[in-house]
Amino acid sequence: MSLTPAEQFRQFAERECPHDPLYQAICRQVATSPALLTLLDEAPPTQRKPVLLLAALHERVLAGTDHPLVAYYASVGGTRAPDAELPALLLDFVAQQREFLLNSLRSRNTQTNEIGRCAALWPALQAIAARRGNPDLALFDFGSSAGLNLGVDAYRYDYGRFQRGAAAETGRPVIQCEWRGEAAPPPEASGFRLVERLGSDLSPIDLHDELAVRWLRACLWPSERERAVRLNQAIALARAAGHRVQASRAGLDLLRDWLKQLPPGVQPVLFNSWVLFYFDRESWQRHVEAVAALVREHGLVWLNAELPALHAPGLARPAVPPDEGSATLWSLQWAEAGELRHEALAWSHPHGRWLQWLLP
Ligand SMILES: C[S@@+](CC[C@H](N)C(=O)[O-])C[C@H]1O[C@@H](n2cnc3c(N)ncnc32)[C@H](O)[C@@H]1O
């Protein structure tokens, strides 16, 4: 059963940002204010989610708006804790910035490009290379935003108790993740090579466009400064690497063309993370069927990182980790003798804070 907009904001406050007092306070206020709730009516139906409104507000803060509300935003140096004045200040800020906010809500997508997800992408690619007996992978990131997850092999990983000395190197993001599997994470040396990589998105973020990059930053949560640091590092690396991200409005056409021109002997991998969440049910159904056809016809492996309900119907879903809001399920689909196979690889925090690896 779908939630009302007010319920969505309340649920977001309780389950998605229990450690973020500012976002909790804003979401609770939006849930009780028709004037704020109706703002999201301006967004396309599939984008009417709390994160879009939160990002639109944050974008105005990052734009340098002169208003007392910005004192609550750590991303611009604010240190004020949510208090009794916040509701009135928020309403005033929205009234002052209304046209800008409506413009973002009408024209922008939630585009959080979260390299924390590489904490799961990295071992997942190793698992694919091992299973297929082929270290040469070609990675297609569907809904890649700015394409920062295409740099998965450029980042360093620190898996908590499996700390392997992932010491900071200048300019190289270190992704910290609590590894919850019984088995140890894969060794530091990659078991795969990315011989080709391409991103596609409805509206790719051009990393040389400052306004687009500001939107990317606005999609992060203002209190999470370590995410902002590693985002900046990833942006700098991506600008230098120049991994391609192409605009794609026609579903999987770009992937079909890309598969046809790959060098022989490489294992193509279709990856998506937190993209199908923005599909309506019919589009999701069509997408899953189209992917299955490509898996059968092109030896494609599909690495799907989404909420459990958005995985292929043939997957046996593992038990959801207790007390974890919006845990991301990572699964594989591939074909053997024309038959589709499925395997659950991992659960993870949506931003990669923890990873429960399910393989032995
Ligand atoms: C929440 S972001 C996730 C970005 C990236 N996958 C990540 O994990 O960091 C969702 C992205 O999906 C893109 N998107 C949404 N619907 C899409 C579609 N039908 N085709 C391609 N991209 C889409 C949005 O533009 C946005 O960049």
The ligand as an SDF file (V2000), in Angstrom:
LIG
                    3D

 27 29  0  0  0  0  0  0  0  0999 V2000
   19.5820    8.2620   -6.6000 C   0  0  0  0  0  0  0  0  0  0  0  0
   20.4800    8.4980   -8.0800 S   0  0  0  0  0  0  0  0  0  0  0  0
   21.6270    7.1320   -7.9990 C   0  0  0  0  0  0  0  0  0  0  0  0
   22.8600    7.3900   -8.8170 C   0  0  0  0  0  0  0  0  0  0  0  0
   23.8760    6.2650   -8.8230 C   0  0  0  0  0  0  0  0  0  0  0  0
   23.3180    5.0710   -9.4130 N   0  0  0  0  0  0  0  0  0  0  0  0
   24.4030    5.9660   -7.4420 C   0  0  0  0  0  0  0  0  0  0  0  0
   24.1310    4.8790   -6.9150 O   0  0  0  0  0  0  0  0  0  0  0  0
   25.1370    6.7840   -6.8830 O   0  0  0  0  0  0  0  0  0  0  0  0
   19.3370    7.9530   -9.3300 C   0  0  0  0  0  0  0  0  0  0  0  0
   19.7980    8.2590  -10.7440 C   0  0  0  0  0  0  0  0  0  0  0  0
   18.9770    7.5160  -11.6470 O   0  0  0  0  0  0  0  0  0  0  0  0
   18.7070    8.3250  -12.7770 C   0  0  0  0  0  0  0  0  0  0  0  0
   17.4850    7.8050  -13.4090 N   0  0  0  0  0  0  0  0  0  0  0  0
   16.2410    7.7780  -12.9080 C   0  0  0  0  0  0  0  0  0  0  0  0
   15.4050    7.1860  -13.7930 N   0  0  0  0  0  0  0  0  0  0  0  0
   16.1550    6.8010  -14.8570 C   0  0  0  0  0  0  0  0  0  0  0  0
   15.8790    6.1420  -16.0880 C   0  0  0  0  0  0  0  0  0  0  0  0
   14.6430    5.7700  -16.4170 N   0  0  0  0  0  0  0  0  0  0  0  0
   16.8970    5.9230  -16.9500 N   0  0  0  0  0  0  0  0  0  0  0  0
   18.1530    6.3240  -16.6450 C   0  0  0  0  0  0  0  0  0  0  0  0
   18.4730    6.9620  -15.4890 N   0  0  0  0  0  0  0  0  0  0  0  0
   17.4860    7.2100  -14.6120 C   0  0  0  0  0  0  0  0  0  0  0  0
   18.5520    9.7270  -12.1720 C   0  0  0  0  0  0  0  0  0  0  0  0
   18.7240   10.7380  -13.1630 O   0  0  0  0  0  0  0  0  0  0  0  0
   19.6690    9.7160  -11.1380 C   0  0  0  0  0  0  0  0  0  0  0  0
   20.8810   10.1920  -11.6450 O   0  0  0  0  0  0  0  0  0  0  0  0
  1  2  1  0
  2  3  1  0
  2 10  1  0
  3  4  1  0
  4  5  1  0
  5  6  1  0
  5  7  1  0
  7  8  2  0
  7  9  1  0
 10 11  1  0
 11 12  1  0
 11 26  1  0
 12 13  1  0
 13 14  1  0
 13 24  1  0
 14 15  1  0
 14 23  1  0
 15 16  2  0
 16 17  1  0
 17 18  1  0
 17 23  2  0
 18 19  1  0
 18 20  2  0
 20 21  1  0
 21 22  2  0
 22 23  1  0
 24 25  1  0
 24 26  1  0
 26 27  1  0
M  CHG  2   2   1   9  -1
M  END
$$$$
